[in-house]
Amino acid sequence: MSAVKGAGEVGGGITAPAESPVPFRNSSLIFRALRLWRTRIGAALVGALVLLAIIGPYVAPYGPSVPVGEPNSTPGGNAVLGTDYLGQDVLSRFLYGGRGILVMAVIATAIGLIVGVAIGLVAAYARNALDDVLMRGMDVIMAFPQIMLALVAVAVVGPQAWVIVVAIALTTVPRIARVARGAAQPVVERDFIACSEAMGVPRWRILFGELLPNTLGPLMVEASLRMTYSIGVIAALAFLGLAPDPNGANWGTMIQQNQIALSVQPWGAVMPIIAIALLTMGTGLIGDGIARTAAGIDRSRSAE
């Protein structure tokens, strides 16, 4: 009963913990982060590129595989940005090429986030041998470079979309799990967790109703970083010729296919390079803004 007494009691009965949690304190974290210019710029970049990927196929002047002129022709005539190595319209392929990368990156990051957070919270709450087993397993996966595991998976099974997504999600899990565990460990030791245990609150409710809301800040930052790395790995695999559809419109594939004509017609490679760079820059700025807000940095200089 010592833990219960430490939590506070009135007339011998448990009433409320002496140290109340900060439930859903992070619910307004994003809104506060948007007061920073870096977060606004990042959100604008990501939002513009996501919108481009969504509506791009509907506004493209041609289909992604329709020849409209001579190979590697310069901008002009029917091709605003010129043609690629097969005479296909660069602008049309660019407008079609972003959706695949974004969809796979979002799904891979979401899977990694869900599984990684669950493992990290369970490990932090267990505080026993289960913690060591889970974290040592995560260390084993982290010992292998992310791109290498993705390459091995694609080489064994084939360059299919689900294989790439699962491989990236698998390499994302241990990194998120470590962040979740590190953020949850101080929370586990607080009095309101002991009070919840003493009142018989189910463990799953403690994990996802008490621990998770108090660790959202670091997790949102890590999610933005994992999204950035996922985009980079997917684009790198496509550049290596391991896209699900080697002949389809894909920003990474466009770079690989048109690099030989950079000196003649650079737009086929430059446009996807710029898009991927802006996308990763945007997610990085969003993560930095959330991290600064969660840490209380620049709180008094929200306009920055």
C-alpha positions as CSV (number, residue, x, y, z in Angstrom):
1,M,0.0,0.0,0.0
2,S,3.0,2.3,0.1
3,A,2.6,3.1,-3.5
4,V,-1.0,3.9,-2.9
5,K,-0.3,6.1,0.0
6,G,2.3,7.9,-2.0
7,A,-0.3,8.5,-4.6
8,G,-2.6,10.2,-2.0
9,E,-5.6,8.9,-0.1
10,V,-8.5,10.5,1.6
11,G,-10.2,8.6,4.5
12,G,-8.3,5.5,3.7
13,G,-9.5,5.4,0.1
14,I,-7.7,6.2,-3.1
15,T,-8.9,9.4,-4.7
16,A,-6.4,10.9,-7.1
17,P,-2.6,10.6,-7.7
18,A,-0.5,13.2,-6.0
19,E,1.3,13.8,-9.3
20,S,-1.3,14.0,-12.0
21,P,-0.3,13.1,-15.6
22,V,-0.3,15.4,-18.5
23,P,-3.0,13.6,-20.5
24,F,-3.0,14.6,-24.2
25,R,-0.7,17.6,-23.5
26,N,0.7,16.9,-26.9
27,S,-2.7,17.2,-28.7
28,S,-1.9,20.9,-29.4
29,L,1.8,20.3,-30.1
30,I,1.5,20.4,-33.8
31,F,-0.6,23.6,-33.7
32,R,2.0,25.2,-31.4
33,A,4.8,24.0,-33.7
34,L,3.0,25.6,-36.7
35,R,3.7,29.0,-35.1
36,L,7.3,28.5,-36.1
37,W,8.3,29.5,-39.6
38,R,10.4,26.4,-40.2
39,T,7.3,24.2,-39.5
40,R,5.1,26.3,-41.8
41,I,7.7,26.1,-44.6
42,G,8.0,22.4,-44.2
43,A,4.3,21.8,-44.1
44,A,3.9,24.0,-47.2
45,L,6.5,22.0,-49.1
46,V,5.2,18.6,-48.1
47,G,1.6,19.7,-48.7
48,A,2.4,21.1,-52.2
49,L,4.2,17.9,-53.2
50,V,1.5,15.6,-51.8
51,L,-1.1,17.6,-53.7
52,L,1.0,17.4,-56.8
53,A,1.2,13.6,-56.4
54,I,-2.6,13.3,-55.9
55,I,-3.8,15.5,-58.8
56,G,-0.8,15.1,-61.1
57,P,-2.1,12.2,-63.1
58,Y,-5.3,14.1,-63.7
59,V,-3.7,17.2,-65.1
60,A,-0.8,15.5,-67.0
61,P,-0.9,16.4,-70.7
62,Y,-0.1,12.9,-71.8
63,G,0.0,9.4,-70.4
64,P,3.2,8.3,-68.6
65,S,4.3,6.0,-71.5
66,V,3.2,8.0,-74.5
67,P,6.0,9.0,-77.0
68,V,5.6,12.6,-78.0
69,G,8.8,13.4,-79.8
70,E,12.4,12.5,-80.4
71,P,14.4,11.1,-77.5
72,N,16.1,13.7,-75.2
73,S,14.6,16.7,-77.0
74,T,14.8,20.1,-75.4
75,P,11.7,21.9,-74.0
76,G,9.4,23.2,-76.6
77,G,6.5,22.3,-78.8
78,N,4.3,19.5,-77.4
79,A,6.7,18.9,-74.5
80,V,7.0,21.8,-72.0
81,L,10.0,20.2,-70.2
82,G,11.2,18.2,-73.2
83,T,11.3,14.4,-73.6
84,D,13.2,11.6,-71.9
85,Y,15.4,8.9,-73.3
86,L,12.4,7.2,-75.0
87,G,10.8,10.4,-76.3
88,Q,8.2,10.4,-73.5
89,D,6.9,13.7,-72.1
90,V,9.0,14.6,-69.0
91,L,6.3,16.7,-67.4
92,S,3.7,14.0,-67.7
93,R,6.0,11.3,-66.2
94,F,7.0,13.7,-63.4
95,L,3.3,14.3,-62.5
96,Y,2.7,10.6,-62.5
97,G,5.9,9.7,-60.7
98,G,5.3,11.0,-57.1
99,R,2.3,9.0,-56.1
100,G,4.1,5.6,-55.8
101,I,7.0,6.9,-53.7
102,L,4.7,8.8,-51.3
103,V,2.2,5.9,-50.9
104,M,4.9,3.4,-50.1
105,A,6.8,5.7,-47.8
106,V,3.6,6.6,-45.8
107,I,2.6,2.9,-45.5
108,A,6.1,1.8,-44.5
109,T,6.4,4.6,-41.9
110,A,3.0,3.9,-40.5
111,I,3.7,0.2,-40.1
112,G,7.0,0.9,-38.5
113,L,5.5,3.5,-36.2
114,I,2.7,1.2,-34.9
115,V,4.9,-1.8,-34.3
116,G,7.9,0.2,-33.0
117,V,5.8,2.2,-30.5
118,A,4.1,-1.0,-29.2
119,I,7.4,-2.7,-28.7
120,G,9.0,0.3,-27.1
121,L,6.1,0.9,-24.7
122,V,6.0,-2.7,-23.7
123,A,9.8,-2.8,-23.1
124,A,9.7,0.3,-21.0
125,Y,6.8,-0.8,-18.9
126,A,8.0,-4.4,-18.4
127,R,11.3,-3.4,-16.6
128,N,12.4,-7.0,-16.6
129,A,14.0,-9.6,-18.8
130,L,11.4,-8.9,-21.5
131,D,12.8,-5.5,-21.9
132,D,16.3,-6.9,-22.5
133,V,15.0,-9.5,-25.0
134,L,13.0,-7.0,-27.0
135,M,15.8,-4.4,-27.1
136,R,18.5,-6.8,-28.0
137,G,16.4,-8.0,-30.9
138,M,16.0,-4.4,-32.0
139,D,19.8,-4.0,-31.8
140,V,20.3,-7.0,-34.1
141,I,18.1,-5.5,-36.8
142,M,19.8,-2.1,-36.4
143,A,23.2,-3.7,-36.9
144,F,22.4,-4.0,-40.6
145,P,22.2,-0.9,-42.8
146,Q,18.6,0.0,-43.9
147,I,19.4,0.0,-47.6
148,M,21.2,-3.4,-47.4
149,L,18.3,-5.2,-45.8
150,A,16.0,-3.7,-48.4
151,L,18.3,-4.8,-51.2
152,V,18.5,-8.4,-49.7
153,A,14.7,-8.6,-49.5
154,V,14.2,-7.3,-53.0
155,A,16.9,-9.7,-54.4
156,V,15.3,-12.7,-52.6
157,V,11.6,-12.1,-53.2
158,G,11.6,-9.6,-56.1
159,P,11.0,-5.9,-56.6
160,Q,7.4,-5.9,-55.5
161,A,5.7,-3.0,-53.8
162,W,4.8,-5.0,-50.7
163,V,8.3,-6.4,-50.3
164,I,9.8,-2.9,-50.4
165,V,7.2,-1.6,-47.9
166,V,7.7,-4.5,-45.5
167,A,11.5,-4.3,-45.7
168,I,11.6,-0.6,-45.0
169,A,9.0,-1.0,-42.2
170,L,11.1,-3.7,-40.6
171,T,14.2,-1.5,-40.6
172,T,12.2,1.4,-39.2
173,V,10.7,-0.5,-36.2
174,P,13.9,-0.8,-34.0
175,R,14.7,2.9,-34.3
176,I,11.2,4.0,-33.3
177,A,11.1,1.3,-30.6
178,R,14.3,2.7,-29.0
179,V,12.9,6.3,-29.0
180,A,9.5,5.1,-27.6
181,R,11.3,3.2,-24.8
182,G,13.5,6.1,-24.0
183,A,10.6,8.5,-23.8
184,A,8.4,6.2,-21.8
185,Q,10.9,5.1,-19.2
186,P,10.7,8.3,-17.1
187,V,6.9,8.3,-17.4
188,V,6.7,4.7,-16.1
189,E,8.3,5.8,-12.8
190,R,5.8,8.6,-12.1
191,D,3.2,8.3,-9.4
192,F,0.1,8.3,-11.6
193,I,1.3,5.0,-13.2
194,A,1.7,3.4,-9.8
195,C,-1.8,4.7,-8.8
196,S,-3.3,3.3,-12.0
197,E,-1.7,-0.1,-11.2
198,A,-3.0,0.0,-7.7
199,M,-6.5,0.7,-8.9
200,G,-6.3,-2.3,-11.2
201,V,-6.3,-0.5,-14.5
202,P,-5.6,-3.0,-17.3
203,R,-2.1,-2.9,-18.6
204,W,-3.1,-2.2,-22.2
205,R,-4.9,0.9,-20.9
206,I,-1.9,2.1,-19.0
207,L,0.3,1.6,-22.1
208,F,-1.9,3.4,-24.6
209,G,-3.9,5.6,-22.3
210,E,-1.2,6.8,-20.0
211,L,2.2,6.2,-21.5
212,L,1.5,6.9,-25.1
213,P,-0.1,10.4,-24.7
214,N,2.9,11.5,-22.6
215,T,5.5,10.4,-25.2
216,L,3.9,11.8,-28.4
217,G,6.3,14.7,-28.7
218,P,9.5,12.6,-29.3
219,L,7.5,10.0,-31.3
220,M,6.2,12.7,-33.8
221,V,9.7,13.9,-34.3
222,E,11.0,10.4,-34.9
223,A,8.1,9.7,-37.3
224,S,9.0,12.7,-39.5
225,L,12.6,11.5,-39.6
226,R,11.6,7.9,-40.5
227,M,9.4,9.3,-43.2
228,T,12.4,11.2,-44.6
229,Y,14.6,8.1,-44.6
230,S,11.8,5.9,-46.2
231,I,11.5,8.3,-49.1
232,G,15.2,8.2,-49.6
233,V,15.4,4.4,-49.5
234,I,12.5,4.0,-51.9
235,A,14.0,6.5,-54.3
236,A,17.4,4.8,-54.0
237,L,16.0,1.4,-54.8
238,A,14.2,2.8,-57.9
239,F,17.4,4.5,-59.0
240,L,19.1,1.1,-58.8
241,G,16.5,-0.3,-61.1
242,L,14.5,-2.1,-58.3
243,A,11.2,-0.3,-58.6
244,P,8.0,-2.4,-58.6
245,D,7.5,-1.3,-62.2
246,P,10.9,-0.6,-63.9
247,N,9.2,1.1,-66.9
248,G,6.6,3.0,-64.9
249,A,6.7,6.6,-64.0
250,N,8.7,6.9,-60.7
251,W,10.9,9.8,-59.6
252,G,13.8,7.5,-58.7
253,T,13.5,5.6,-61.9
254,M,13.4,8.9,-63.9
255,I,16.7,9.9,-62.4
256,Q,18.3,6.6,-63.3
257,Q,17.0,6.5,-66.8
258,N,17.8,10.1,-67.7
259,Q,21.2,10.6,-66.1
260,I,23.1,9.8,-69.2
261,A,21.6,12.8,-71.0
262,L,22.1,15.4,-68.3
263,S,24.3,17.6,-70.5
264,V,21.8,17.5,-73.3
265,Q,18.3,17.4,-71.7
266,P,18.7,17.7,-67.9
267,W,15.0,18.1,-67.0
268,G,14.2,14.4,-67.0
269,A,16.6,13.9,-64.0
270,V,16.6,17.4,-62.5
271,M,12.9,17.6,-61.8
272,P,12.6,14.4,-59.7
273,I,15.8,15.3,-57.9
274,I,14.3,18.7,-56.9
275,A,11.0,17.1,-55.9
276,I,12.7,14.4,-53.7
277,A,15.0,17.1,-52.2
278,L,12.1,19.4,-51.3
279,L,10.1,16.5,-49.9
280,T,12.8,15.4,-47.6
281,M,13.6,19.0,-46.7
282,G,10.0,19.6,-45.8
283,T,9.6,16.6,-43.6
284,G,12.9,17.5,-41.9
285,L,11.7,21.0,-41.2
286,I,8.4,19.7,-39.7
287,G,10.3,17.4,-37.4
288,D,12.7,20.1,-36.4
289,G,9.8,22.4,-35.6
290,I,8.0,19.8,-33.5
291,A,11.2,19.0,-31.7
292,R,11.9,22.7,-30.8
293,T,8.3,23.1,-29.6
294,A,8.4,20.0,-27.5
295,A,11.7,21.1,-25.9
296,G,10.3,24.6,-25.3
297,I,12.9,26.2,-27.6
298,D,11.8,29.4,-29.4
299,R,8.5,29.4,-27.4
300,S,8.8,33.1,-26.8
301,R,9.8,33.7,-30.4
302,S,7.0,31.9,-32.2
303,A,7.2,34.1,-35.3
304,E,11.0,33.3,-35.5
